[in-house]
Amino acid sequence: MQCPICRGKQTGKVGSDQYYCWSCYVEFSASGESEVYEISEDGNLMALNTTGDDLS
């Protein structure tokens, strides 16, 4: 699985259709529209804006 942010391949599966990128430290969904989350210090997921050119 390729990361939608950095395009890296150092990713791991953390749940059903959920992946984690070890290069840029984000969690993302692979189903339907890409949803990207930053993981806060307390472990909560914070959604990042993932529309259009924001991923490049």
N, CA, C and O atoms as a CHARMM CRD file, in Angstrom:
* protein
*
  224
    1    1 MET  N      0.85400  -1.17600   0.00000 PROA 1      0.00000
    2    1 MET  CA     0.00000   0.00000   0.00000 PROA 1      0.00000
    3    1 MET  C      0.89500   1.23100   0.00000 PROA 1      0.00000
    4    1 MET  O      1.86700   1.29500   0.75200 PROA 1      0.00000
    5    2 GLN  N      0.57200   2.20100  -0.83500 PROA 2      0.00000
    6    2 GLN  CA     1.35000   3.42900  -0.95400 PROA 2      0.00000
    7    2 GLN  C      0.67600   4.55500  -0.17000 PROA 2      0.00000
    8    2 GLN  O     -0.54400   4.71100  -0.21800 PROA 2      0.00000
    9    3 CYS  N      1.47600   5.33100   0.54700 PROA 3      0.00000
   10    3 CYS  CA     0.96500   6.45400   1.33500 PROA 3      0.00000
   11    3 CYS  C      0.47800   7.57100   0.40700 PROA 3      0.00000
   12    3 CYS  O      1.19200   7.94700  -0.52300 PROA 3      0.00000
   13    4 PRO  N     -0.72700   8.10900   0.64500 PROA 4      0.00000
   14    4 PRO  CA    -1.23100   9.19100  -0.20700 PROA 4      0.00000
   15    4 PRO  C     -0.53700  10.53400   0.02300 PROA 4      0.00000
   16    4 PRO  O     -0.70200  11.45000  -0.78200 PROA 4      0.00000
   17    5 ILE  N      0.23300  10.66900   1.09800 PROA 5      0.00000
   18    5 ILE  CA     0.92200  11.92700   1.39400 PROA 5      0.00000
   19    5 ILE  C      2.32800  11.94200   0.79400 PROA 5      0.00000
   20    5 ILE  O      2.64700  12.80600  -0.02300 PROA 5      0.00000
   21    6 CYS  N      3.16800  10.98800   1.19900 PROA 6      0.00000
   22    6 CYS  CA     4.56900  10.99000   0.76300 PROA 6      0.00000
   23    6 CYS  C      4.84700  10.01700  -0.37800 PROA 6      0.00000
   24    6 CYS  O      5.95200   9.99600  -0.92100 PROA 6      0.00000
   25    7 ARG  N      3.85700   9.21500  -0.74100 PROA 7      0.00000
   26    7 ARG  CA     3.97200   8.19200  -1.78900 PROA 7      0.00000
   27    7 ARG  C      4.95100   7.08500  -1.41800 PROA 7      0.00000
   28    7 ARG  O      5.36700   6.30500  -2.27500 PROA 7      0.00000
   29    8 GLY  N      5.31800   7.01900  -0.14100 PROA 8      0.00000
   30    8 GLY  CA     6.21800   5.97800   0.32800 PROA 8      0.00000
   31    8 GLY  C      5.51800   4.63900   0.44900 PROA 8      0.00000
   32    8 GLY  O      4.29000   4.55900   0.48700 PROA 8      0.00000
   33    9 LYS  N      6.32100   3.59100   0.51000 PROA 9      0.00000
   34    9 LYS  CA     5.77200   2.24100   0.61200 PROA 9      0.00000
   35    9 LYS  C      6.02900   1.60700   1.97000 PROA 9      0.00000
   36    9 LYS  O      5.76700   0.41800   2.15400 PROA 9      0.00000
   37   10 GLN  N      6.54200   2.38600   2.93200 PROA 10     0.00000
   38   10 GLN  CA     6.76500   1.87000   4.27800 PROA 10     0.00000
   39   10 GLN  C      5.49600   2.05700   5.08800 PROA 10     0.00000
   40   10 GLN  O      5.41900   2.91500   5.96700 PROA 10     0.00000
   41   11 THR  N      4.50500   1.23800   4.77200 PROA 11     0.00000
   42   11 THR  CA     3.21100   1.32300   5.43800 PROA 11     0.00000
   43   11 THR  C      2.87100  -0.01700   6.06200 PROA 11     0.00000
   44   11 THR  O      3.39300  -1.05700   5.66000 PROA 11     0.00000
   45   12 GLY  N      2.00300   0.02200   7.03400 PROA 12     0.00000
   46   12 GLY  CA     1.55000  -1.19800   7.68500 PROA 12     0.00000
   47   12 GLY  C      0.06500  -1.12700   7.95400 PROA 12     0.00000
   48   12 GLY  O     -0.48900  -0.04700   8.15800 PROA 12     0.00000
   49   13 LYS  N     -0.57400  -2.27300   7.95300 PROA 13     0.00000
   50   13 LYS  CA    -2.01400  -2.33500   8.18800 PROA 13     0.00000
   51   13 LYS  C     -2.27600  -2.29500   9.68700 PROA 13     0.00000
   52   13 LYS  O     -1.67200  -3.05100  10.44800 PROA 13     0.00000
   53   14 VAL  N     -3.18300  -1.40600  10.11400 PROA 14     0.00000
   54   14 VAL  CA    -3.50600  -1.27000  11.53600 PROA 14     0.00000
   55   14 VAL  C     -4.96300  -1.60000  11.83300 PROA 14     0.00000
   56   14 VAL  O     -5.36100  -1.64000  12.99700 PROA 14     0.00000
   57   15 GLY  N     -5.75000  -1.83200  10.81300 PROA 15     0.00000
   58   15 GLY  CA    -7.16400  -2.16900  10.99400 PROA 15     0.00000
   59   15 GLY  C     -7.78500  -2.49400   9.65800 PROA 15     0.00000
   60   15 GLY  O     -7.10000  -2.54900   8.63800 PROA 15     0.00000
   61   16 SER  N     -9.07700  -2.70700   9.66900 PROA 16     0.00000
   62   16 SER  CA    -9.79100  -2.99800   8.43300 PROA 16     0.00000
   63   16 SER  C     -9.75600  -1.77200   7.52300 PROA 16     0.00000
   64   16 SER  O    -10.37900  -0.75400   7.82700 PROA 16     0.00000
   65   17 ASP  N     -9.03700  -1.86500   6.41800 PROA 17     0.00000
   66   17 ASP  CA    -8.85200  -0.76700   5.46300 PROA 17     0.00000
   67   17 ASP  C     -8.18000   0.45600   6.07400 PROA 17     0.00000
   68   17 ASP  O     -8.34700   1.55800   5.55200 PROA 17     0.00000
   69   18 GLN  N     -7.42800   0.30200   7.15700 PROA 18     0.00000
   70   18 GLN  CA    -6.68700   1.39400   7.78900 PROA 18     0.00000
   71   18 GLN  C     -5.19900   1.04500   7.74600 PROA 18     0.00000
   72   18 GLN  O     -4.80700  -0.08000   8.05400 PROA 18     0.00000
   73   19 TYR  N     -4.37800   2.02100   7.36000 PROA 19     0.00000
   74   19 TYR  CA    -2.94200   1.81900   7.23400 PROA 19     0.00000
   75   19 TYR  C     -2.19900   2.94600   7.92800 PROA 19     0.00000
   76   19 TYR  O     -2.75100   4.02400   8.14800 PROA 19     0.00000
   77   20 TYR  N     -0.92500   2.68600   8.27800 PROA 20     0.00000
   78   20 TYR  CA    -0.07300   3.66200   8.94600 PROA 20     0.00000
   79   20 TYR  C      1.19400   3.83200   8.12700 PROA 20     0.00000
   80   20 TYR  O      1.78500   2.84600   7.68800 PROA 20     0.00000
   81   21 CYS  N      1.62100   5.07800   7.91500 PROA 21     0.00000
   82   21 CYS  CA     2.85500   5.35400   7.18700 PROA 21     0.00000
   83   21 CYS  C      3.97600   5.63100   8.18400 PROA 21     0.00000
   84   21 CYS  O      3.87800   6.54300   9.00500 PROA 21     0.00000
   85   22 TRP  N      5.03300   4.84000   8.10600 PROA 22     0.00000
   86   22 TRP  CA     6.17500   4.99900   9.00800 PROA 22     0.00000
   87   22 TRP  C      7.08200   6.15200   8.58100 PROA 22     0.00000
   88   22 TRP  O      7.94100   6.57200   9.35600 PROA 22     0.00000
   89   23 SER  N      6.91000   6.66600   7.37700 PROA 23     0.00000
   90   23 SER  CA     7.74200   7.77200   6.90500 PROA 23     0.00000
   91   23 SER  C      7.20500   9.13400   7.33500 PROA 23     0.00000
   92   23 SER  O      7.97600   9.99100   7.76800 PROA 23     0.00000
   93   24 CYS  N      5.88900   9.34400   7.22200 PROA 24     0.00000
   94   24 CYS  CA     5.33200  10.65800   7.58100 PROA 24     0.00000
   95   24 CYS  C      4.37300  10.58900   8.76400 PROA 24     0.00000
   96   24 CYS  O      3.73800  11.58700   9.10500 PROA 24     0.00000
   97   25 TYR  N      4.26400   9.41700   9.39500 PROA 25     0.00000
   98   25 TYR  CA     3.53100   9.25200  10.66300 PROA 25     0.00000
   99   25 TYR  C      2.06000   9.64900  10.58300 PROA 25     0.00000
  100   25 TYR  O      1.55700  10.35400  11.45800 PROA 25     0.00000
  101   26 VAL  N      1.37500   9.20300   9.54600 PROA 26     0.00000
  102   26 VAL  CA    -0.06000   9.43600   9.43000 PROA 26     0.00000
  103   26 VAL  C     -0.76500   8.10200   9.25600 PROA 26     0.00000
  104   26 VAL  O     -0.17100   7.11800   8.81600 PROA 26     0.00000
  105   27 GLU  N     -2.02700   8.08800   9.60400 PROA 27     0.00000
  106   27 GLU  CA    -2.87300   6.92200   9.38700 PROA 27     0.00000
  107   27 GLU  C     -3.83800   7.28600   8.27100 PROA 27     0.00000
  108   27 GLU  O     -4.31800   8.41700   8.20200 PROA 27     0.00000
  109   28 PHE  N     -4.12400   6.31700   7.38700 PROA 28     0.00000
  110   28 PHE  CA    -5.01500   6.61700   6.27600 PROA 28     0.00000
  111   28 PHE  C     -5.89500   5.43300   5.94300 PROA 28     0.00000
  112   28 PHE  O     -5.59600   4.28700   6.28100 PROA 28     0.00000
  113   29 SER  N     -6.99200   5.74500   5.26900 PROA 29     0.00000
  114   29 SER  CA    -7.96700   4.75000   4.85500 PROA 29     0.00000
  115   29 SER  C     -7.78100   4.48300   3.37000 PROA 29     0.00000
  116   29 SER  O     -7.49000   5.40300   2.60600 PROA 29     0.00000
  117   30 ALA  N     -7.94700   3.23700   2.95600 PROA 30     0.00000
  118   30 ALA  CA    -7.74800   2.88300   1.55700 PROA 30     0.00000
  119   30 ALA  C     -9.05200   2.65500   0.81500 PROA 30     0.00000
  120   30 ALA  O     -9.03300   2.42100  -0.39400 PROA 30     0.00000
  121   31 SER  N    -10.17200   2.71700   1.49800 PROA 31     0.00000
  122   31 SER  CA   -11.44700   2.44600   0.83200 PROA 31     0.00000
  123   31 SER  C    -12.13700   3.74000   0.43100 PROA 31     0.00000
  124   31 SER  O    -12.16100   4.70500   1.19500 PROA 31     0.00000
  125   32 GLY  N    -12.69800   3.75300  -0.77100 PROA 32     0.00000
  126   32 GLY  CA   -13.42500   4.93900  -1.24200 PROA 32     0.00000
  127   32 GLY  C    -12.52900   6.15500  -1.31500 PROA 32     0.00000
  128   32 GLY  O    -11.40900   6.07900  -1.82100 PROA 32     0.00000
  129   33 GLU  N    -13.01900   7.28800  -0.80700 PROA 33     0.00000
  130   33 GLU  CA   -12.21100   8.49900  -0.77100 PROA 33     0.00000
  131   33 GLU  C    -11.12200   8.34300   0.27900 PROA 33     0.00000
  132   33 GLU  O    -11.36400   7.80900   1.36100 PROA 33     0.00000
  133   34 SER  N     -9.91900   8.81200  -0.04700 PROA 34     0.00000
  134   34 SER  CA    -8.82100   8.72900   0.91200 PROA 34     0.00000
  135   34 SER  C     -9.09000   9.63800   2.09900 PROA 34     0.00000
  136   34 SER  O     -9.37200  10.82500   1.93600 PROA 34     0.00000
  137   35 GLU  N     -9.00200   9.08000   3.27100 PROA 35     0.00000
  138   35 GLU  CA    -9.10200   9.84800   4.50100 PROA 35     0.00000
  139   35 GLU  C     -7.76100   9.72700   5.20000 PROA 35     0.00000
  140   35 GLU  O     -7.26100   8.62100   5.40500 PROA 35     0.00000
  141   36 VAL  N     -7.17400  10.86700   5.56700 PROA 36     0.00000
  142   36 VAL  CA    -5.85700  10.87700   6.19100 PROA 36     0.00000
  143   36 VAL  C     -5.98000  11.49600   7.57100 PROA 36     0.00000
  144   36 VAL  O     -6.64000  12.52000   7.74900 PROA 36     0.00000
  145   37 TYR  N     -5.33600  10.86200   8.55100 PROA 37     0.00000
  146   37 TYR  CA    -5.40800  11.30700   9.94000 PROA 37     0.00000
  147   37 TYR  C     -4.01400  11.47700  10.51000 PROA 37     0.00000
  148   37 TYR  O     -3.12500  10.66100  10.26600 PROA 37     0.00000
  149   38 GLU  N     -3.83600  12.54000  11.26800 PROA 38     0.00000
  150   38 GLU  CA    -2.62300  12.72700  12.05100 PROA 38     0.00000
  151   38 GLU  C     -2.90700  12.16200  13.44000 PROA 38     0.00000
  152   38 GLU  O     -4.00400  12.33600  13.97100 PROA 38     0.00000
  153   39 ILE  N     -1.93800  11.50000  14.01700 PROA 39     0.00000
  154   39 ILE  CA    -2.12200  10.91100  15.33900 PROA 39     0.00000
  155   39 ILE  C     -1.57000  11.88300  16.37300 PROA 39     0.00000
  156   39 ILE  O     -0.38600  12.22000  16.34600 PROA 39     0.00000
  157   40 SER  N     -2.42700  12.33200  17.28200 PROA 40     0.00000
  158   40 SER  CA    -2.01600  13.29500  18.30600 PROA 40     0.00000
  159   40 SER  C     -1.23200  12.58800  19.41400 PROA 40     0.00000
  160   40 SER  O     -1.17800  11.35900  19.46000 PROA 40     0.00000
  161   41 GLU  N     -0.63300  13.36800  20.29400 PROA 41     0.00000
  162   41 GLU  CA     0.18900  12.81100  21.37200 PROA 41     0.00000
  163   41 GLU  C     -0.58300  11.87000  22.27900 PROA 41     0.00000
  164   41 GLU  O     -0.01300  10.92500  22.82500 PROA 41     0.00000
  165   42 ASP  N     -1.88900  12.12400  22.44500 PROA 42     0.00000
  166   42 ASP  CA    -2.69100  11.26100  23.31300 PROA 42     0.00000
  167   42 ASP  C     -3.27300  10.05600  22.57500 PROA 42     0.00000
  168   42 ASP  O     -4.02000   9.27400  23.16400 PROA 42     0.00000
  169   43 GLY  N     -2.93800   9.89800  21.29200 PROA 43     0.00000
  170   43 GLY  CA    -3.37500   8.73800  20.52100 PROA 43     0.00000
  171   43 GLY  C     -4.64700   8.92900  19.73200 PROA 43     0.00000
  172   43 GLY  O     -5.06400   8.02500  19.00800 PROA 43     0.00000
  173   44 ASN  N     -5.27600  10.08700  19.85500 PROA 44     0.00000
  174   44 ASN  CA    -6.48800  10.36100  19.08400 PROA 44     0.00000
  175   44 ASN  C     -6.14000  10.67700  17.64100 PROA 44     0.00000
  176   44 ASN  O     -5.04700  11.16300  17.35100 PROA 44     0.00000
  177   45 LEU  N     -7.07200  10.40100  16.73400 PROA 45     0.00000
  178   45 LEU  CA    -6.87900  10.70700  15.32500 PROA 45     0.00000
  179   45 LEU  C     -7.49200  12.06100  15.01100 PROA 45     0.00000
  180   45 LEU  O     -8.62400  12.34900  15.39800 PROA 45     0.00000
  181   46 MET  N     -6.72400  12.89700  14.29900 PROA 46     0.00000
  182   46 MET  CA    -7.20900  14.21000  13.87400 PROA 46     0.00000
  183   46 MET  C     -7.22500  14.21500  12.34900 PROA 46     0.00000
  184   46 MET  O     -6.18500  14.02800  11.71800 PROA 46     0.00000
  185   47 ALA  N     -8.40000  14.42600  11.75200 PROA 47     0.00000
  186   47 ALA  CA    -8.54100  14.39600  10.29800 PROA 47     0.00000
  187   47 ALA  C     -7.77200  15.54500   9.65900 PROA 47     0.00000
  188   47 ALA  O     -7.80800  16.67800  10.13900 PROA 47     0.00000
  189   48 LEU  N     -7.07700  15.23400   8.56800 PROA 48     0.00000
  190   48 LEU  CA    -6.38500  16.24600   7.77900 PROA 48     0.00000
  191   48 LEU  C     -7.21300  16.52400   6.54000 PROA 48     0.00000
  192   48 LEU  O     -7.94700  15.64800   6.08200 PROA 48     0.00000
  193   49 ASN  N     -7.11200  17.71700   5.99200 PROA 49     0.00000
  194   49 ASN  CA    -7.82000  18.06300   4.76500 PROA 49     0.00000
  195   49 ASN  C     -7.19600  17.27900   3.62100 PROA 49     0.00000
  196   49 ASN  O     -5.99700  17.40300   3.37100 PROA 49     0.00000
  197   50 THR  N     -7.99000  16.47400   2.92200 PROA 50     0.00000
  198   50 THR  CA    -7.44400  15.59100   1.89100 PROA 50     0.00000
  199   50 THR  C     -8.09000  15.81400   0.53800 PROA 50     0.00000
  200   50 THR  O     -8.19300  14.87200  -0.24700 PROA 50     0.00000
  201   51 THR  N     -8.52400  17.01800   0.24000 PROA 51     0.00000
  202   51 THR  CA    -9.19100  17.25600  -1.02800 PROA 51     0.00000
  203   51 THR  C     -8.21400  17.72800  -2.08000 PROA 51     0.00000
  204   51 THR  O     -7.33600  18.54600  -1.80700 PROA 51     0.00000
  205   52 GLY  N     -8.37100  17.21100  -3.27400 PROA 52     0.00000
  206   52 GLY  CA    -7.63700  17.67700  -4.44100 PROA 52     0.00000
  207   52 GLY  C     -6.13700  17.67900  -4.29100 PROA 52     0.00000
  208   52 GLY  O     -5.53300  16.66100  -3.95200 PROA 52     0.00000
  209   53 ASP  N     -5.53000  18.84200  -4.54900 PROA 53     0.00000
  210   53 ASP  CA    -4.08100  18.97200  -4.57900 PROA 53     0.00000
  211   53 ASP  C     -3.44500  19.02600  -3.20200 PROA 53     0.00000
  212   53 ASP  O     -2.22000  19.10200  -3.10500 PROA 53     0.00000
  213   54 ASP  N     -4.23200  18.99100  -2.13000 PROA 54     0.00000
  214   54 ASP  CA    -3.67100  19.06100  -0.78400 PROA 54     0.00000
  215   54 ASP  C     -2.80200  17.85600  -0.46200 PROA 54     0.00000
  216   54 ASP  O     -1.99800  17.90600   0.46800 PROA 54     0.00000
  217   55 LEU  N     -2.95300  16.76600  -1.22500 PROA 55     0.00000
  218   55 LEU  CA    -2.18000  15.55700  -0.95200 PROA 55     0.00000
  219   55 LEU  C     -0.81800  15.58000  -1.61100 PROA 55     0.00000
  220   55 LEU  O      0.01800  14.73300  -1.29500 PROA 55     0.00000
  221   56 SER  N     -0.55900  16.50100  -2.50100 PROA 56     0.00000
  222   56 SER  CA     0.72400  16.48000  -3.19300 PROA 56     0.00000
  223   56 SER  C      1.73800  17.38000  -2.54400 PROA 56     0.00000
  224   56 SER  O      2.87300  17.47100  -3.01300 PROA 56     0.00000
